[in-house]
C-alpha cells in the first residue's frame, strides 16, 4: 500500500468513550475533500501495481522497494527537512510508533507488493488489495465505531465483487503464490492505516512523512545488500528508472500525502470504502498498458464494486 495525519477531534471522543459509538460524519466540505484525496491516492497507487508487474523481470523486488523510498526521500526533502529537524526531539520521543508505522507501511507493504508482481498479474494484485478496507472497517469496529447498516451493506457488496474477481466465479478459488504475497500486503496496509489514527497530533505531517520514509528505507538496507550480493544489480535504463521515479514521487510522496490527509478528514474505514475502486483502476490500467484482459466476469465484478462504493459513501 504520511503528510498530514493530525488526529480528528471525533477520534478523541471515540477514544474516551468506554462503549461503542457511531462514528460522527465529517463536515460536508471536509468529507468531500477527504473522498477526493482518497480517490487520488487510490488511482495513483493503482499505477504502482502495474509498475510492480512491469518490473518483475528487470528489477529485483527488494531493490525496487529500496530505490522507491530513496527517490521519495529526495522528492520530499526540500519541503520536509526543516520541519523534521525542528521536531527532532518529538520524533525521538515517539520513535517506537514511527518505527512500527514505517515497518508496516513502508518497508514490508511495498516489498510484498513487488514480490507479488513476480508471480501474479497486476489485475489480481489490485483485486486482492481491495480486501484492505474490510480489515480497516474491522479495526474501526474493534476500536468502538459502529459502521451502520448502509455502510456495512455497501462494503459487503463491494467485497462480493472482489471475491468474484479473485475466484473467477468458482467456489474453489486457486490462489497463486503471488496472490498470497498480496494478501499479506493487504494486512500490512490495513494495519498501517489503523495506526494513522494514533499519530501524535503535535507531530507535523511533513516530519512524519520524511521520518517514516527514512526509517523504512533504513530497515530495507540489509535486505537490499543481500539482494545485490545474490541477485546482482539492475541496469539503469529508461524502462527501469522511469517507473521507479513514478512510484517514488507519485505513489509515495503524493499518494501517501493524499491518503493520510483523507484518513484525517473521514477516517480509515470511510477512506477504505473509496479504496475499493482500486481493482477497477488497476484492471483498466493493466489492460491498457500490459494487455491483461478484463472479460465479462471482470465487468460484472466492477459493477458490484462501484455499486458498493456508491452505497457506502453516500451521505
N, C-alpha and C positions, 0 to 999 in steps of 0.2 A: 503493500500500500504508500504549527511551529512559530508563526509570526505574532499572532495576537490572540492569545487564549486566556484573557483575563476572565476570572470567574463571573458568571452571570449571577445577578442578585437572587434570582429564583433558586439557584443551586444552593445558596446559603440557607434559604428557608427549608429546602428539602433536607439538607444535612442535619438541621437542628430539630427535625420532627421525628419522633420515635415511630409513628405509624405511617403506612403508605399514603402518599398524597398524589393528586393528579398534577402532572407537570403543567405549569402555567404557560399559556401561549405567549410568545414574544410579541411586542408591539408590531402592528401591521407593517410599518416601514422596515423595522429590523428583521422581521420574519421574511419579508420579500427579498431583502438583500442577502439574508442567510441562505435561502434556497438558491439564489443565483450564484453565490460563491461556491456552494456545494456542487452545483451543476458544472461550474467552470472547472473545479478540481477533478470531477468525475470524467469530464471529456478529455482533459489533459492527461490524466492517469491512464485513460483507455489507450492512448497512443504509446504509453510506456510498455504495455503488454505486447503490442505489435513490434516495438523495438526489441524487446527481450527475445521474441521469436526470431526476428530477422538476424540477430547477432549470435544465435545459438551455436553456429559452426565456425565463427570467426573470433569471438572474444569469450574467454572462459567466464563463467558466471560470477565468480568472486572478483575477478579483475574488473568486470563491467560495473559491479556494485561499488567497488572502491573508487574508481575514477568518476562515477556519477557524483559521489559526495565531495570529491575534491573539486570538481567543476562547480558544484553547488556552493561550496565554501568561497571560492573565488568570486562567484556571482553576488553573494550577499555581503561579503566583507566590506565593501565601501559604505554600505548602509548600516551594518550591524556592529562593526569592530569597536566604534567609540562607545556605544551603549553597553556592549559586553564588558569592556574594560571598566566602565563606570560602576557596573553592578557585579564586579568580580567577587566581592565578599558575600553577596547574596547567593551567587552561583555556588560558591564553596559551601555555604550553609545547606543548600538543597541538592548537593551533588548526588546523593543516593537516588533521589527521584529522577533527576536528569539522566543519570546513567541508565536507569531502568527504561525510561521513555526512549532513550537513544538505542538501547539494545533491541527493543521490540519494534519500534517504528522505522529505524534507520538501518541498523546492522543486519538483523535477521530477516525482516519482512522482504526487503528488496532483493536480498541474496536468494531467498527461497523462490521468489518470482522468476529471477534469472535462471535458477536451476530448473524450474518447471519448464521454461522455454526450450530446454534441450530435449524434452520428452513428450510434449503435448502441444496442441495448436493454440494460437493466440485467442481464438474464439472460446475454447474450453477454459482458458485461464480467466477470461472475463466473466464467463458464466459462473464458475465456481467461486470467484471472489465476491460475487453478488450475495453469497451466504453471509458475508460480514455483517450486514445490517441486522440479520436475525440475532447474531451474537451481541451486537450493540444494544438492540432492544432488550435482550435478556439481561444484560448488565444493568441497563436503566431500571428494569423491573426489580432486580435484586437490590438496587440502590433505593427503592421505595417509590418509584414513579409508576403510576398506572398508565397503561398505554391507550386505553379507551377502545370501545368496540370497533369504531370505524378504522382507526389506525391498525388495529390488530387484524381486521379482515383484509384490508388492503395489503398488509405485509404478507399474509398467508397466500393471497392471490399471486403477488409478485414472486413469492418463494416457489409456488407451484410452477410458475413459468420457468424459473431457474432449474427446478428438478426435471421438468420436461426436456429442457435443452441438454442437461447433463446425461440423462438416462436415454436420450434419443427415442423416447416413447416406450422403452422396455421396462418391465417390472423388476428386472435383474440387471441394473447398470454395471458395466465393466469399466472400472476406473483405471486409467493408465498410471504409471509411476509418476509422471508429471502432474497428474490430477491430484495425487496425494500431497505433493510438494505445495501445490496451490492451496489445498485445504489447510495445511499448517500455516501458510502465509495469511490466510483469512483470519485465523485465530489471533495471530500476532497483530494484524491491523486493527481488529476489533478491540483488543486489549489496549493498544496504544490510544485509540480514540476514547476509550473509557477513562484512561489516565489523564487526558487533557482537562477533564473537569476538576482535577485536583492540583492543577498547576498553580504555584504560588502567585497570588494576584499582584504582588508587588514586583514580580519579575517581568521585565519588559518583553514584548513579543519578539523583537529583533534579537535580543540577547538569548532568549530561549531557542530561537531558530538556529542561530550561529553555534551555540553551545552543543545542541543535540547533533547537528551536522558534524561538528568537530569530534565529539565523543564517538559517534557512530563510525566515522572513518578510522579513528584510532583503534577501536575494537576490531575493525576489519583487517588491520595491518598485519597481524600474524598469519591469518588465512591467506592474505594477498601474497606474502612472502613464500608460503608453501606452494601456492598455485604457480608462481613464477618458476620455482625450482622444479616442480613436477611437470607442468604443462607448457612452460615457456611463455614468453610474452606474445602480444599480438601486433600485427603490422598497422601502424597509424596511417590510414587512408581516409578518403572522403567517406567511404562506406562504413567505417568504424568510428571515426571521430565525430562526424555529424550526428549520428544517433546518440552518442554519449553527451554531446552538448545539449541536445534536446532534453534528455532525461535529467541532466544536471541543472539546467536553467529553468525549463518549464515544468517538468514533472517533479522537481524537488523544490526550488525556491518559490516559484509562482503557485504551484498546486498546493504545497503544504501551507503556504500563507492563506490561500483561499479556504482550504478545508478547516484549518484551526479557527479562523475567524467565523466560519459558518457554525462550527460546534459551539463557539462562544454565544452566538446570536440565537440559535434554535435548538441546541443540544445535540448530543451524539446520536440519539435514537431518531430524531427527525431528519438530521443530515443523512443518516443511514438509509432512509427511505429514498432520497434522491440518488444515493449510490446504487440503487437497484437498476438505474439506467445504464450502468457501465457495460453489462453484456451486450446491450443494444449497440452502444457506441463501438465497442471492440469488434462486434460482428461486422458492422458496416466498414470499419477501417481495415480489418483483416481481409475482407472481400475485395476492397478497392486496391489495397497495396500488396497483399500476399496471394490473392486469388483463392482464398479459402471460401468454399461455398456455404451459403446460408440454408437454402432449401425451404420447403413448405413448413416443416416442423419448426425450424428456426423462426419463421414468420409468426406462427401461432404462439410460440413462446414469448416473442417480443410483445405481442398484443396483450398477453397476460401480465407481463412485467409493467408495461406502460399503464395499463388499467389499474393495477395495484398501486403504482406510484401516485396516480392521479387521485385515487380514493383516499390514500393515506395522508397526502399533503394538502388536501382541500380543507379550507378553514370552516 
